[in-house]
Amino acid sequence: MSASDNRKEREDDEIWAEKKRGAYRKHPSCRGVLVIEQDRYEVRVDLRSESGWTSRMPRNPDDILELASFGLSCRVADLYTGTPVQRHASR
């Protein structure tokens, strides 16, 4: 996410990132949406199944991010390898 994704156009507006997330979820062929924060360990995971959307938000670096249908299994910390978030956490 970029800094502008967390900005509101007006006070009553949704955050831009939430608008984009909602638009992706409305797209019929979309099976998953990941929103990876740039300044902290936090990943929003939305996955579509036959019964609808499920959401979770792992925030612990050791949480496992499992996206079997995409062939991905890793720790949240692995997404941040080489980033300022990881360098800051290792101090």
Backbone torsions as a table, in degrees:
resi	resn	phi	psi	omega
1	MET	NA	143.5	175.5
2	SER	-96.1	164.4	-179.4
3	ALA	-57.9	-35.5	-178.7
4	SER	-69.4	-20.1	178.7
5	ASP	-68.9	-20.2	-180.0
6	ASN	-96.3	4.7	-178.0
7	ARG	-91.8	145.8	173.7
8	LYS	-100.9	143.0	175.8
9	GLU	-72.7	-44.8	176.2
10	ARG	-132.9	166.3	-177.2
11	GLU	-59.7	-34.2	-177.2
12	ASP	-90.3	1.1	-180.0
13	ASP	-79.8	154.3	169.2
14	GLU	-70.2	156.7	171.2
15	ILE	-64.6	139.7	-175.4
16	TRP	-53.6	-39.8	179.7
17	ALA	-60.9	-36.3	178.9
18	GLU	-69.5	-35.4	176.3
19	LYS	-63.6	-45.4	179.8
20	LYS	-64.1	-42.4	178.4
21	ARG	-58.8	-45.6	178.9
22	GLY	-62.4	-39.3	179.1
23	ALA	-64.5	-42.4	177.8
24	TYR	-62.3	-43.6	-178.3
25	ARG	-64.1	-26.2	178.5
26	LYS	-78.0	-18.7	-177.8
27	HIS	-71.6	122.8	-173.2
28	PRO	-57.9	-30.8	-177.3
29	SER	-90.5	-3.7	-179.8
30	CYS	-75.0	124.6	179.6
31	ARG	-105.7	-14.9	180.0
32	GLY	-163.2	150.8	177.3
33	VAL	-133.1	127.5	174.4
34	LEU	-116.0	131.5	172.6
35	VAL	-120.0	113.1	-176.1
36	ILE	-107.3	115.8	179.5
37	GLU	-68.2	145.0	-178.4
38	GLN	-92.0	-17.8	-173.1
39	ASP	-113.0	4.9	180.0
40	ARG	-164.6	161.6	174.8
41	TYR	-72.5	103.1	176.9
42	GLU	-166.0	124.2	-179.7
43	VAL	-129.5	124.4	173.6
44	ARG	-94.7	124.9	-177.4
45	VAL	-118.1	118.1	174.3
46	ASP	-116.3	124.3	179.4
47	LEU	-125.7	137.2	178.6
48	ARG	-95.3	133.9	173.7
49	SER	-127.0	-178.2	178.7
50	GLU	-58.9	-30.3	-176.5
51	SER	-94.0	1.4	178.4
52	GLY	124.3	-163.4	-177.2
53	TRP	-90.5	141.9	168.8
54	THR	-121.7	146.8	-178.9
55	SER	-130.5	145.3	170.7
56	ARG	-149.1	162.7	-176.4
57	MET	-139.3	82.1	177.0
58	PRO	-68.1	135.7	-178.2
59	ARG	-124.4	-12.6	-179.4
60	ASN	-86.5	131.8	-179.4
61	PRO	-55.7	-28.1	-178.9
62	ASP	-90.6	-2.1	174.6
63	ASP	-62.0	144.7	179.5
64	ILE	-92.6	129.2	174.6
65	LEU	-99.1	109.4	-175.5
66	GLU	-115.6	111.6	177.1
67	LEU	-124.6	76.5	-172.6
68	ALA	-56.7	-42.4	-177.2
69	SER	-67.7	-14.8	177.2
70	PHE	-106.2	-0.7	180.0
71	GLY	72.5	28.9	-177.9
72	LEU	-117.7	131.2	170.9
73	SER	-147.4	115.7	-179.7
74	CYS	-157.3	169.0	173.0
75	ARG	-79.7	152.7	175.9
76	VAL	-55.8	-41.4	-179.8
77	ALA	-57.4	-31.7	-179.6
78	ASP	-62.5	-29.8	178.1
79	LEU	-67.9	-21.5	-174.9
80	TYR	-105.3	10.2	-179.8
81	THR	-57.0	127.8	178.1
82	GLY	79.7	7.8	-179.2
83	THR	-102.2	165.3	176.3
84	PRO	-58.9	-32.0	178.9
85	VAL	-61.4	-46.1	-179.8
86	GLN	-67.2	-42.2	179.6
87	ARG	-63.9	-39.5	179.4
88	HIS	-66.2	-40.4	-178.1
89	ALA	-69.2	-25.5	-176.3
90	SER	-87.0	1.3	178.8
91	ARG	-74.7	NA	NA
